[in-house]
């Protein structure tokens, strides 16, 4: 199962994102849930840095299926929109395939 943890501060601003684990929906290389989650998360992180110019701290382990991303500064409106879009996509995958393969959680940081 893949677990996404989205950290927000008390005011609801994004502060961090963690993606951990492999979905286990299908065999390695054929897992459409894992691939979909990876595309959403990685593309969003790339867009935040390359298109929006945000400064991020990343800790990635392909072996463990872990991506941790911390936002160094308050995010621009366009960056919040990118993250909202990613969360929208992740929640849709969770609804379609179930929490057995993808969990999306929120925490206050």
C-alpha positions as CSV (number, residue, x, y, z in Angstrom):
1,X,0.0,0.0,0.0
2,X,1.1,3.5,-0.7
3,X,0.6,6.1,2.0
4,X,0.5,9.8,1.3
5,X,0.8,12.2,4.2
6,X,0.1,15.8,3.6
7,X,1.3,18.2,6.3
8,X,-0.3,21.6,6.8
9,X,0.1,24.2,9.4
10,X,-2.7,25.5,11.6
11,X,-3.7,28.0,9.0
12,X,-4.1,25.2,6.4
13,X,-0.9,26.1,4.4
14,X,1.0,23.2,2.9
15,X,4.3,22.5,4.7
16,X,5.4,19.0,3.6
17,X,4.4,15.9,1.6
18,X,5.5,12.3,2.2
19,X,4.8,9.4,-0.2
20,X,5.8,6.0,1.2
21,X,5.5,2.5,-0.1
22,X,4.4,0.6,-3.1
23,X,0.7,0.1,-3.9
24,X,0.8,-3.6,-4.5
25,X,-2.0,-3.5,-7.0
26,X,-0.1,-5.5,-9.6
27,X,3.3,-7.0,-10.3
28,X,6.3,-4.6,-10.4
29,X,6.3,-2.8,-13.7
30,X,2.6,-3.4,-14.2
31,X,1.2,-1.6,-11.2
32,X,-1.0,1.2,-12.6
33,X,-1.9,2.6,-9.1
34,X,1.8,2.9,-8.2
35,X,2.6,4.4,-11.5
36,X,-0.3,6.9,-11.3
37,X,0.7,8.0,-7.8
38,X,4.3,8.4,-8.8
39,X,3.5,10.5,-11.9
40,X,1.3,12.8,-9.9
41,X,3.7,13.3,-7.0
42,X,6.9,13.5,-9.1
43,X,5.4,15.8,-11.7
44,X,4.0,18.1,-9.0
45,X,7.4,18.3,-7.3
46,X,9.1,19.0,-10.6
47,X,6.6,21.7,-11.5
48,X,7.0,23.3,-8.1
49,X,10.8,23.6,-8.5
50,X,11.1,24.2,-12.3
51,X,8.0,26.2,-13.2
52,X,7.1,27.9,-9.9
53,X,10.7,28.3,-8.6
54,X,9.9,27.0,-5.1
55,X,12.7,26.0,-2.8
56,X,12.2,22.4,-1.5
57,X,14.1,19.9,0.7
58,X,13.8,16.5,-0.8
59,X,14.7,13.0,0.6
60,X,14.1,10.3,-1.9
61,X,14.7,6.5,-1.7
62,X,13.5,4.5,-4.8
63,X,14.4,1.3,-3.0
64,X,12.0,2.1,-0.1
65,X,9.5,3.8,-2.3
66,X,9.8,7.1,-0.3
67,X,9.6,10.7,-1.3
68,X,9.7,13.3,1.4
69,X,9.3,16.9,0.4
70,X,9.4,19.9,2.8
71,X,8.6,23.4,1.6
72,X,11.2,25.9,2.8
73,X,9.1,29.0,2.4
74,X,5.4,29.9,2.2
75,X,4.1,28.8,-1.2
76,X,2.9,31.1,-4.0
77,X,-0.7,30.8,-5.0
78,X,0.2,29.0,-8.2
79,X,2.1,26.4,-6.1
80,X,-0.9,25.9,-3.8
81,X,-3.0,25.3,-6.9
82,X,-0.5,22.7,-8.2
83,X,-0.6,20.9,-4.8
84,X,-4.4,21.1,-4.7
85,X,-4.5,19.5,-8.2
86,X,-2.2,16.7,-7.1
87,X,-4.3,16.0,-4.0
88,X,-7.4,16.0,-6.1
89,X,-5.9,13.4,-8.4
90,X,-4.6,11.3,-5.5
91,X,-8.1,11.3,-3.8
92,X,-9.7,10.2,-7.1
93,X,-7.2,7.3,-7.3
94,X,-8.0,6.3,-3.7
95,X,-11.7,6.4,-4.4
96,X,-11.4,4.4,-7.6
97,X,-9.0,1.6,-6.3
98,X,-9.5,1.7,-2.6
99,X,-7.5,2.3,0.6
100,X,-6.1,-1.2,0.3
101,X,-3.7,0.3,-2.3
102,X,-3.6,4.1,-1.5
103,X,-4.2,6.0,1.7
104,X,-4.2,9.8,1.8
105,X,-3.8,11.3,5.2
106,X,-3.4,14.8,6.6
107,X,-1.6,16.0,9.6
108,X,-0.9,19.3,11.3
109,X,2.8,20.3,11.3
